[in-house]
Amino acid sequence: MSEIAEIIDTLENRIEKLFIKIKSLEDKNLFLQEELNKTAIALQHQSKAFEGVKSDYETLKVANSLLGSDDYKRDTKLKINALIREIDYCIAQLSD
C-alpha cells in the first residue's frame, strides 16, 4: 500500500513541476510576444523615417541639378517632363 502512495506522491510532484514549467513558459511566451510587437512597431517607424529621408534625398537631387550640377540633370529633365504631362492632363480634364 505504501508503494502505491509513493507512486501517487511522485506523480503529484511531477504534475506540480509540469504546471510550474507550463506557467513559466506561458510567461516567457507572453514576454516574447510583447517584444515582437515592440520590434514590429519600431520597424514601422524606421521604415517611415527611411521613406522620408529617401524623399528628401530625391528632392535634394532635383534642387542640386537645378542649381547647375551635371550629376542629376537627366533625372531632373525627366521629372520636369512628367510634371508638364500631368499639368497638360489636368488642363485637358478641366477643358472637357
N, C-alpha and C positions, 0 to 999 in steps of 0.2 A: 504494500500500500504506500509506503514511503517513497518507493521508486516512482510511482505514478505522480505523487506530489512533487517530487524533484523535477520530473519532466514538465509538469504544468508550470512550476516556478520558472524553469528555464525558458519555456515558451513565452510566458508573460514578460520576462526580462527582454527577450529578443524582440517581441512585438513592441514593447515600450521604446527600445532603442530605434526600431524602424520608424515609429511615429515621430520621434525626435529628429531623426535623419530626414524624414519627409518634410517636416516643418522647416528645418534648416534649408533644404533645397528649394522649398517654396519661397522663402525669404530671399534667397540668393537669386532666384528667377525673377522675382519682383524688382529687386535692385538692378539686375541686368536689363530688364525691360525699360526701367526709368532711364538708365544710362543710354540705352539705344535711342530712346525718344529725344533726350537732350542732344545727342550727337546728330541725329537727323535734323533737328531744328538748327543747330549750329551750321550744318552743311548747307541748309537752305539759305541762311543769312550770308554765308560766304559766297554762295552761287550768285545771289542777288548783288552782292558787292562786286564780284567779278564782272558781272554784266554791266554794272555802272561804270567800272573802270574801263572796260572794253569800249563802251560807248564814248566815254571821254577821250580815249585814245584815238578813235576814229574821227572825232570832232577836231582834235588837235592836228591830226594828219591833214585834214582838209584846210584848216586855218593856216598851217605851215606852208602848204602848197600855194595857197592864195597869196601868201606873203612873199613868194618868189622862190621857194625851194623847188628844185627839179625832181626830188625823190618821189613825190606822190602826185605829180601833175596829171598823169593818165587817170588815176583814180578820181581825182577832183573833177576832171572833164566829164568822166562817166557819170559821176554823181550829179553834176550840174545838168547834163543832158537828161537824166532821169527825172530831175525836178521840173525841167521845162516840159517834158512829156506829161507829167502829172498836171501841171498848170494848164496845158493845152486841153487835156481831157476834161478838167473841171470847167473850163470856159465853154467847151462843146456841150457839156451837160447843162450848163446854165442857159445857153442859147436855144436849147430844144424846148 
